[in-house]
Amino acid sequence: MADSPKDIPEAGRTLIKNIGLLLTGDLDQPILDSDSLTIEDGVISGFESKNADRVIDAAGCAVAPGLIDGHCHPVFGDWTPRQNQIGWIEMNVNGGVTSFLSAGEVHLPGRPKDAEGVKALAMVAQRCFANFRAVGAKVIAGAPVPELDFDYTFYAGLKEAGIRHIGEIGLGTVAKGPDAARVTSWCRELGIETIMHTGGPSIAGSHLVTSSDVLEAQPDVVSHINGGPTSIPHNAIRELCRYAKGGLEAVHNGNEKSTLVALEGALEEDRLSDFLIGTDAPAGSGVQPNGMLRMATLLSCLGGLPAEQAWCCGTGNVAKRRGLQQGILQKDRPADIVFMDRPVGSQGTSVLDAMVMGNIPGIAAVMIDGKLRIGRSRSTPPAARLPLN
């Protein structure tokens, strides 16, 4: 008999009522004028009150799409060998993150670098995380790091194996413009998404990648445009905001000043919809369960971005650029939802006010596929209000 699904959506209809603020994650309409949301079998079905099998009283909390960490480095299970820490995914869910996108499983001790080994690692990581979801979190793993001796048939084999994106160009021996451009060209032809390291080396064995390298390769995502962690010069960041065709990603483990330069550059070029955030964790900088919250708050309190738009940079913007269904509260999309409020003691009357003041939200509960996974967060300050169910 085949194994039963390891993690399935909440069956039946759920009504969330008394929503104080509904953030959609969509830049086109970041705030929706509704105090109710209905879910059918784990999928959003509407924004009106209906009879339901179960009712959750938001009690005035804000409701928003779960954050998508568009740049992380998982290995296997809920463990990171880089910091020898167990439970980092669960703690990030406590920080409002419901989905994770691997930028390469590079921290595995003894990571293989031959073509067969790299492909095998990607396939194993992808399939393991499809079967294992810590507190319901969605980890899209299996991101092989390109090496110079991999030819077109290697990438064609990845496509055939169901690998949807490669790891950071620049973490392996492929790093400079001409070599990177060859890889992005092959992947573009095959329909495989490409991301590219930007900035100084992150760990021993990785490489300096300049704006010129990135512009020659034109990856689908300019990974950590603010450095990972060492930033390229600010004039080069602005150049990428003007001429890079891919998403412009800033990460928690990068340079904070360069984050603001990149945001300013994206706004000047009318490219806010291309601006994405992630953490680049686990890494040498550690594990930051509140890293995504801190990034969204940074964009708002120091970058001057309205807080509801800053939330979009870690949800809907990532979803649209990376081809995901989650990340936007909209009919027929997964009910991956965060309940949050201003943290106790914060100035202001709402979670948005708190972010403008520089205070991260208090996470009151997290729902994934319509199923409540955690209550009051163990990693954020306490939310002023809590949902009732």
Secondary structure, 3 states (H helix, E strand, C coil): CCCCCCCCCCCCEEEEECCCEEECCCCCCCEECCCCEEEECCEEEECCCCCCCEEEECCCCEEEECEEEEEECCCECCEECCCCEECHHHHHHHCCEEEEEECCCCCCCCCCCCHHHHHHHHHHHHHHHHHCCHHHCEEECCCCCCCCCCCHHHHHHHHHCCCCECCCECCCCCCCHHHHHHHHHHHHHHCCECEECCECCCCCCCCCECHHHHHHHCCCEECCCCCCCCCCCHHHHHHHHHHCCCEEEEECCCCHHHHHHHHHHHHHCCCHHHEEEECCECECCECCCCHHHHHHHHHHHCCCCCHHHHHHCCCHHHHHHHCCCCCCCCCCCECCEEEEECECCCCCCCHHHHHHHCCCCEEEEEEECCEEEECCCCCCCCECCCCEC
